[in-house]
Amino acid sequence: MFSLRALRPVASKFQPSSIRILRQYSTEASPSYKYLLLSTPKPGVGLITLNRPKALNALSTPLYLELNDALRKFNEDEDIGAMVITGSEKAFAAGADIKEMKDLTFSSAYSNDFIELWSALTTQVKKPIIAAVNGYALGGGCELAMMADILYCSSSATFGQPEIKLGIIPGAGGSQRLTKAIGKAKAMELILTGKNFSGEEAEKWGLAARCFPNAQECVEGALKTAETISSYSRVAVKAAKEVVNKSQELGVREGVEYERRVFHSLFGSKDQKIGMTAFAEKKKPEWVHE
């Protein structure tokens, strides 16, 4: 939940005019969204571009309300099979909006469940989400990227959980997801020191699935993967996401038993019959997503 704006000597060199959004994939902003650009650049793929360039896409409650709404609509859209979230080349999301939280008290933060709505995409969105990270992904931005099902980044990406420098700690899952992804020793070092790490390191340590040479290839790679996922049975994709996520909550024995039950349940779907019949007949399956 850290903002790059707290690092004034660094942030000051980025003027709004220097922030270039990957607009070739996005149409104009939806009338209902102030901080997002939405488009469907490939069949079955919903693209959400964070669009708060003057603040380096700093995350605020209004932005997250829009993001949750956009994700919900794509999740309910029968034509969409997977989603991609990205930002600009300079910043995926440079952190949380410090102005919004600097005057909070314990009672107000606790009573109002401050930033709980940030976790909605991990519990309410059943379709796969890919984060395409370029530039800064610090604090809340890093946490948002880690909430995605697949994390892609470019070599220009800079990750970090620098909340310790503001006298706080990660509050949107940073300490938990980072530790699960890269291990306690490395996560402890990064969170206690507030040090940043690169896109190459994110891939090397297992946080990112892939690291691309540049921002353009990163977004294109995410869209291509989303298109591939969207070409499969929605029923099977939902089940696959569910069982992989369960592996983070269950022991191996319990996880395998859970996986097997979901595996058995898919034999009640039409797509299982379609897929296996097409394979046997050497044909391309025509999914009905049932």
Phi, psi and chi 1 to 4 in degrees:
 res  aa     phi    psi   chi1   chi2   chi3   chi4
   1 MET       -   41.3  -56.8 -176.2  -54.9      -
   2 PHE  -110.3  145.3  179.8   83.3      -      -
   3 SER  -110.8  140.2  173.0      -      -      -
   4 LEU   -62.1  -22.0 -174.1   63.5      -      -
   5 ARG   -65.0  -19.2  -73.2  178.5  164.5  -93.7
   6 ALA   -70.3  -22.8      -      -      -      -
   7 LEU   -93.0   73.5  -60.7  174.8      -      -
   8 ARG   -56.5  -42.4  -63.8 -176.3 -175.3  -83.6
   9 PRO   -62.8  -28.7  -24.7   36.4      -      -
  10 VAL   -82.9  -48.1  176.6      -      -      -
  11 ALA   -67.5  -29.0      -      -      -      -
  12 SER   -65.1  -21.1   62.0      -      -      -
  13 LYS   -82.0   -7.5   67.9 -179.2 -179.0 -179.4
  14 PHE   -99.9  102.7  -64.9  118.7      -      -
  15 GLN   -87.0  154.0  -60.7  -59.2  -40.8      -
  16 PRO   -51.3  -35.7  -27.6   34.5      -      -
  17 SER   -68.4  -16.7   61.0      -      -      -
  18 SER   -88.4   -5.6   71.0      -      -      -
  19 ILE   -90.1  112.5  -52.5  -59.3      -      -
  20 ARG  -108.8  116.9 -172.3  164.6   70.3   87.7
  21 ILE   -84.5  147.4  -63.1  171.5      -      -
  22 LEU   -76.1   71.8  -58.1  173.9      -      -
  23 ARG   -73.2  -15.4  -68.3 -173.8 -176.2  -84.8
  24 GLN   -63.1  -16.1   60.0  -92.2   40.3      -
  25 TYR  -100.7  -10.3  -63.5  115.8      -      -
  26 SER  -119.8  139.7  -62.8      -      -      -
  27 THR   -84.7 -164.9   56.5      -      -      -
  28 GLU   -71.2  160.9   59.1 -172.5   34.9      -
  29 ALA   -61.1  143.1      -      -      -      -
  30 SER   -63.9  143.3  167.4      -      -      -
  31 PRO   -55.9  -26.2  -25.7   34.9      -      -
  32 SER   -90.0   -3.4   59.7      -      -      -
  33 TYR  -122.3  130.2  -61.7  128.9      -      -
  34 LYS   -93.5  -29.8 -178.8  178.5  179.7  179.9
  35 TYR  -115.2    9.6  -57.9  115.8      -      -
  36 LEU  -131.8  151.8  -55.4  177.9      -      -
  37 LEU  -118.3  131.3  -63.3  170.3      -      -
  38 LEU  -120.0  143.8  -89.6   62.2      -      -
  39 SER  -159.6  171.0   66.8      -      -      -
  40 THR  -127.2   79.7   52.1      -      -      -
  41 PRO   -72.9  -18.9   27.5  -34.8      -      -
  42 LYS  -137.3  157.1  -69.7 -177.5  178.9  -67.0
  43 PRO   -55.3  125.6  -25.7   35.2      -      -
  44 GLY    78.2    7.7      -      -      -      -
  45 VAL  -118.0  127.1  177.6      -      -      -
  46 GLY  -103.7  126.4      -      -      -      -
  47 LEU  -110.8  127.0  173.9   63.3      -      -
  48 ILE  -116.4  120.3  -60.2  173.5      -      -
  49 THR  -110.6  118.8  -56.8      -      -      -
  50 LEU   -64.4  132.1  -54.7 -176.8      -      -
  51 ASN  -134.8   68.6 -175.3   34.0      -      -
  52 ARG  -130.3   64.3 -163.2 -175.3  176.3 -161.2
  53 PRO   -62.6  -35.1   22.3  -34.1      -      -
  54 LYS   -64.9  -24.8  -68.1 -177.4  178.9 -179.9
  55 ALA  -108.2   17.9      -      -      -      -
  56 LEU    53.2   38.9  -65.0  175.9      -      -
  57 ASN    59.5   31.8  -68.0  -28.9      -      -
  58 ALA   -57.2  138.2      -      -      -      -
  59 LEU   -86.6  128.0  -57.5  172.5      -      -
  60 SER  -130.8  168.9   62.1      -      -      -
  61 THR   -60.0  -45.3  -64.3      -      -      -
  62 PRO   -59.3  -39.7  -27.1   37.6      -      -
  63 LEU   -65.6  -43.2 -173.8  151.9      -      -
  64 TYR   -68.0  -33.5 -112.6  103.6      -      -
  65 LEU   -62.7  -41.0  -72.0  170.9      -      -
  66 GLU   -66.1  -43.1  -69.4 -171.9   -0.1      -
  67 LEU   -62.2  -45.2  178.1   59.1      -      -
  68 ASN   -63.0  -37.9  -72.7  -17.9      -      -
  69 ASP   -67.4  -42.8 -175.2   68.7      -      -
  70 ALA   -65.0  -42.4      -      -      -      -
  71 LEU   -63.4  -40.4  -72.3  168.1      -      -
  72 ARG   -62.7  -42.0  177.6 -175.9   57.7   79.7
  73 LYS   -67.1  -42.0  -71.1  177.4  179.0  177.2
  74 PHE   -65.0  -37.5  -84.7  145.7      -      -
  75 ASN   -64.2  -33.3 -167.4   57.5      -      -
  76 GLU   -87.7  -11.9  -64.7  173.2   -6.3      -
  77 ASP   -77.7  118.5 -170.0  -25.4      -      -
  78 GLU   -65.9  -20.0  -66.5 -177.5   -4.4      -
  79 ASP   -85.8   -8.8  -66.2  -32.3      -      -
  80 ILE  -104.2  129.7  -61.7  -62.4      -      -
  81 GLY  -111.8  -17.6      -      -      -      -
  82 ALA  -159.7  158.7      -      -      -      -
  83 MET  -129.0  152.9  -69.1  159.8  -93.9      -
  84 VAL  -125.7  133.4  173.8      -      -      -
  85 ILE  -114.0  129.3  -60.2  176.1      -      -
  86 THR  -142.6  177.5 -167.5      -      -      -
  87 GLY  -131.2 -136.5      -      -      -      -
  88 SER   -99.8  177.7   69.1      -      -      -
  89 GLU   -69.1  -28.5  -68.8 -172.6   35.2      -
  90 LYS   -84.9  -31.4  -69.1  -66.7 -175.9 -177.6
  91 ALA  -153.7  121.3      -      -      -      -
  92 PHE   -65.9  -58.8  173.6   73.8      -      -
  93 ALA  -163.0  117.4      -      -      -      -
  94 ALA   -78.4    3.1      -      -      -      -
  95 GLY   136.3 -172.2      -      -      -      -
  96 ALA   -80.8  159.7      -      -      -      -
  97 ASP   -78.7  102.4 -168.1  -27.1      -      -
  98 ILE   -63.0  -31.7  -58.2  -56.4      -      -
  99 LYS   -60.9  -31.6  -68.9 -179.6  179.5  179.9
 100 GLU   -72.6  -28.4 -177.9 -179.8   12.3      -
 101 MET  -112.6   -9.4   64.9  175.6   68.6      -
 102 LYS   -62.8  -27.7   66.7 -178.7 -179.2   66.2
 103 ASP  -102.8    9.3  -64.6  -36.1      -      -
 104 LEU   -66.2  147.9  -78.2  176.5      -      -
 105 THR  -106.8  165.6   62.6      -      -      -
 106 PHE   -58.8  -45.5  165.9   75.3      -      -
 107 SER   -62.8  -40.3   59.2      -      -      -
 108 SER   -71.7  -41.5   63.3      -      -      -
 109 ALA   -63.8  -43.6      -      -      -      -
 110 TYR   -72.0  -46.8 -177.4   72.9      -      -
 111 SER   -65.7  -35.2  -60.1      -      -      -
 112 ASN   -96.5    6.5  -62.5  -44.0      -      -
 113 ASP    51.0   51.2  -65.1  -46.2      -      -
 114 PHE   -53.1  133.0 -179.6   58.6      -      -
 115 ILE    64.0    8.6   74.8  169.2      -      -
 116 GLU   -61.6  -32.9 -176.2  177.9   24.9      -
 117 LEU   -65.6  -16.2   63.8   86.8      -      -
 118 TRP   -63.8  -25.4  -70.7   26.1      -      -
 119 SER   -90.6    4.6  -62.1      -      -      -
 120 ALA   -59.3  -37.1      -      -      -      -
 121 LEU   -67.3  -19.3   70.4  135.0      -      -
 122 THR   -85.5  -16.1   64.3      -      -      -
 123 THR  -116.6  -27.5   57.9      -      -      -
 124 GLN  -104.2  -20.1  -61.7  176.1   14.9      -
 125 VAL   -97.4  117.5  179.9      -      -      -
 126 LYS   -93.6  -18.6  -54.3  -58.0 -178.8 -178.3
 127 LYS   -83.8  151.4  -64.8  175.1 -178.1  177.3
 128 PRO   -63.4  141.8  -24.4   35.6      -      -
 129 ILE  -121.9  131.4  -60.3  171.6      -      -
 130 ILE  -113.2  130.2  -57.3  173.2      -      -
 131 ALA   -96.1  126.9      -      -      -      -
 132 ALA  -108.8  101.9      -      -      -      -
 133 VAL  -102.1  122.2  179.0      -      -      -
 134 ASN  -130.0  146.0  -60.0  -65.1      -      -
 135 GLY    69.9 -147.5      -      -      -      -
 136 TYR   -78.7  132.6  -71.4   99.9      -      -
 137 ALA  -135.0   80.7      -      -      -      -
 138 LEU  -112.1  146.9  -58.2  178.6      -      -
 139 GLY    54.5 -117.2      -      -      -      -
 140 GLY   -60.1  -30.1      -      -      -      -
 141 GLY   -67.0  -39.7      -      -      -      -
 142 CYS   -66.8  -40.0 -174.4      -      -      -
 143 GLU   -64.7  -40.9  -70.5  170.6  -47.0      -
 144 LEU   -61.2  -45.4  172.4   58.9      -      -
 145 ALA   -60.4  -39.5      -      -      -      -
 146 MET   -73.1  -17.6  -69.0 -169.3  -68.6      -
 147 MET   -73.8  -20.3  -70.8 -179.0 -157.7      -
 148 ALA   -67.5  158.5      -      -      -      -
 149 ASP   -74.8  -33.2  -60.0  -61.3      -      -
 150 ILE  -133.4  135.5  -59.3  172.6      -      -
 151 LEU  -116.2  117.8 -162.5  166.8      -      -
 152 TYR  -109.4  149.8  -77.1  174.5      -      -
 153 CYS  -147.6  169.1   66.1      -      -      -
 154 SER  -108.4  169.4   64.9      -      -      -
 155 SER   -65.6  -17.0   57.7      -      -      -
 156 SER   -83.9   -6.4   68.0      -      -      -
 157 ALA   -69.2  143.3      -      -      -      -
 158 THR  -129.9  115.5  -60.5      -      -      -
 159 PHE  -103.0  160.1  -63.6   89.6      -      -
 160 GLY   174.3  155.4      -      -      -      -
 161 GLN  -122.9   76.9  -63.0  -70.5  165.0      -
 162 PRO   -89.7   22.5    6.4   10.9      -      -
 163 GLU   -57.2  -29.5  -71.5   87.0  -10.8      -
 164 ILE   -56.8  -27.3 -160.8   74.2      -      -
 165 LYS   -72.6  -13.9  -62.7  178.2 -179.0  179.7
 166 LEU  -106.3    5.4  -64.6 -178.9      -      -
 167 GLY    81.9   19.9      -      -      -      -
 168 ILE  -133.8 -170.7   56.3  172.7      -      -
 169 ILE  -130.6  168.7   63.8  170.5      -      -
 170 PRO   -57.3  141.8  -24.8   35.0      -      -
 171 GLY  -128.3    0.6      -      -      -      -
 172 ALA  -121.6   34.7      -      -      -      -
 173 GLY   100.7    0.8      -      -      -      -
 174 GLY   -59.5  -44.5      -      -      -      -
 175 SER   -69.2  -27.2   64.8      -      -      -
 176 GLN   -86.2  -50.9  -55.1  -56.2  -59.7      -
 177 ARG   -71.7  -37.4  -65.9 -171.1  176.8   91.9
 178 LEU   -65.0  -41.6 -172.8   62.4      -      -
 179 THR   -64.0  -43.0  -58.4      -      -      -
 180 LYS   -64.6  -33.3  -75.8 -175.8  176.7  -65.9
 181 ALA   -79.0  -41.9      -      -      -      -
 182 ILE  -119.8   -1.7   69.0  175.8      -      -
 183 GLY    97.7  155.9      -      -      -      -
 184 LYS   -63.6  -45.4  177.3 -174.2  173.9 -177.5
 185 ALA   -59.2  -51.4      -      -      -      -
 186 LYS   -68.7  -41.7 -177.3   60.2   68.7  175.9
 187 ALA   -63.8  -40.6      -      -      -      -
 188 MET   -61.2  -43.4 -172.9   71.1   81.3      -
 189 GLU   -61.4  -46.5  177.3 -170.1   35.4      -
 190 LEU   -67.1  -40.2  -67.8  168.9      -      -
 191 ILE   -74.6  -36.5  -69.6  171.6      -      -
 192 LEU   -76.7  -26.9  -71.5 -179.6      -      -
 193 THR   -98.1  -20.6   63.1      -      -      -
 194 GLY    74.0   15.9      -      -      -      -
 195 LYS   -72.7  146.4  -70.1 -178.4  178.2  178.7
 196 ASN   -85.5  164.7  -64.5  -20.1      -      -
 197 PHE  -142.4  156.5   56.3   98.6      -      -
 198 SER   -87.2  170.2   67.8      -      -      -
 199 GLY   -62.7  -39.9      -      -      -      -
 200 GLU   -62.5  -39.8  -70.7   90.8  -15.8      -
 201 GLU   -68.1  -37.2  -72.0  172.2  -40.5      -
 202 ALA   -59.9  -41.0      -      -      -      -
 203 GLU   -70.2  -43.8 -179.3 -173.2   37.4      -
 204 LYS   -60.4  -38.7  178.4 -178.6  177.5 -178.6
 205 TRP   -85.7   -6.3  -62.3  -21.1      -      -
 206 GLY    93.7    6.2      -      -      -      -
 207 LEU   -75.7  -43.8 -179.4   65.0      -      -
 208 ALA  -101.0  139.4      -      -      -      -
 209 ALA   -71.7  -35.5      -      -      -      -
 210 ARG  -149.9  148.9  -65.8 -177.9   62.8 -176.1
 211 CYS  -121.6  123.4 -179.9      -      -      -
 212 PHE  -100.8  158.7  -65.0   82.4      -      -
 213 PRO   -63.8  -31.2  -22.0   33.2      -      -
 214 ASN  -150.3  172.6   54.8   61.3      -      -
 215 ALA   -63.6  -40.8      -      -      -      -
 216 GLN   -59.9  -47.6 -172.8   76.9   19.2      -
 217 GLU   -67.9  -30.7  -68.8 -174.4   36.2      -
 218 CYS   -63.6  -50.2  174.3      -      -      -
 219 VAL   -67.0  -41.5  176.4      -      -      -
 220 GLU   -61.9  -40.9  -71.7  176.9   -7.1      -
 221 GLY   -63.9  -40.6      -      -      -      -
 222 ALA   -65.4  -42.3      -      -      -      -
 223 LEU   -65.3  -38.8  -67.7  173.4      -      -
 224 LYS   -65.0  -43.3 -176.6  176.7 -179.8 -179.6
 225 THR   -64.5  -41.9  -63.7      -      -      -
 226 ALA   -62.0  -39.0      -      -      -      -
 227 GLU   -64.7  -40.2 -176.8 -180.0   24.1      -
 228 THR   -62.4  -47.7  -63.0      -      -      -
 229 ILE   -59.7  -42.0  -66.6  169.7      -      -
 230 SER   -66.0  -19.5 -175.4      -      -      -
 231 SER   -79.7   -7.3   70.7      -      -      -
 232 TYR   -97.3  174.4  -62.0  134.5      -      -
 233 SER   -60.9  127.0  162.2      -      -      -
 234 ARG   -61.7  -34.0  -57.5  -85.6 -162.2  -85.3
 235 VAL   -65.3  -46.9  179.9      -      -      -
 236 ALA   -68.3  -38.6      -      -      -      -
 237 VAL   -64.1  -43.4  167.0      -      -      -
 238 LYS   -61.7  -41.6 -179.4  178.0  179.6  179.4
 239 ALA   -66.7  -40.1      -      -      -      -
 240 ALA   -63.5  -44.2      -      -      -      -
 241 LYS   -61.9  -41.1  171.2  174.5  172.9  171.6
 242 GLU   -63.3  -46.0  180.0  180.0  -23.4      -
 243 VAL   -73.1  -34.5  -64.5      -      -      -
 244 VAL   -65.5  -42.8  172.2      -      -      -
 245 ASN   -64.2  -33.6  -77.6  -22.9      -      -
 246 LYS   -64.6  -26.5  -84.0  -67.4 -178.1 -178.2
 247 SER   -63.0  -21.1   72.8      -      -      -
 248 GLN   -83.2  -10.4  -57.3  -60.3  -65.3      -
 249 GLU  -112.5  -26.0  -56.1  171.6   11.8      -
 250 LEU  -111.3  158.4  -56.3  175.0      -      -
 251 GLY   -71.1  168.3      -      -      -      -
 252 VAL   -59.9  -46.3  174.6      -      -      -
 253 ARG   -60.7  -49.9  179.5  176.8  178.1  179.5
 254 GLU   -65.2  -36.4  -65.3   82.9   -0.3      -
 255 GLY   -65.3  -41.1      -      -      -      -
 256 VAL   -65.6  -39.8  170.3      -      -      -
 257 GLU   -64.2  -40.9  -69.4  175.7   -8.1      -
 258 TYR   -64.3  -45.8 -175.9   87.5      -      -
 259 GLU   -56.6  -43.6  176.0 -168.6   70.2      -
 260 ARG   -64.6  -37.6 -170.7  176.0  -62.9  118.3
 261 ARG   -65.6  -41.3  -73.4 -165.3  -66.2  -87.7
 262 VAL   -68.0  -39.2  176.3      -      -      -
 263 PHE   -57.7  -47.2  169.1   72.7      -      -
 264 HIS   -62.0  -38.5  -70.2  160.9      -      -
 265 SER   -64.0  -28.3   72.5      -      -      -
 266 LEU   -69.1  -16.0  -70.6  177.2      -      -
 267 PHE   -73.4   -4.8  -76.0   86.5      -      -
 268 GLY   -95.3    2.6      -      -      -      -
 269 SER   -95.3  152.1   71.5      -      -      -
 270 LYS   -67.5  -35.3  -67.9 -178.8 -179.9  179.0
 271 ASP   -65.3  -30.6  -78.7  -14.7      -      -
 272 GLN   -63.0  -44.4  175.2  -91.7  -34.2      -
 273 LYS   -65.2  -42.7  -59.6  -62.1 -173.9  -67.3
 274 ILE   -62.8  -47.1  -69.1  170.2      -      -
 275 GLY   -64.6  -46.2      -      -      -      -
 276 MET   -72.8  -34.9  -68.8 -168.9  171.8      -
 277 THR   -66.5  -42.9  -60.8      -      -      -
 278 ALA   -62.9  -39.8      -      -      -      -
 279 PHE   -62.7  -45.6  179.0   83.3      -      -
 280 ALA   -64.1  -33.2      -      -      -      -
 281 GLU   -95.2    4.4  -63.6  176.9   -5.2      -
 282 LYS    56.4   46.4  -61.9 -177.8  179.1  179.9
 283 LYS  -121.3  164.2  -64.3  179.5  179.6  178.8
 284 LYS   -82.1  128.8 -178.5  179.4  179.4  180.0
 285 PRO   -69.4  142.4   25.4  -34.6      -      -
 286 GLU  -112.2   93.3  -60.9  -67.7  -23.7      -
 287 TRP   -68.4  145.1  -49.4  112.5      -      -
 288 VAL  -110.6   -4.7  -64.5      -      -      -
 289 HIS    58.8   42.5  -52.8  -57.0      -      -
 290 GLU  -135.5      -  -63.5  178.1    6.0      -
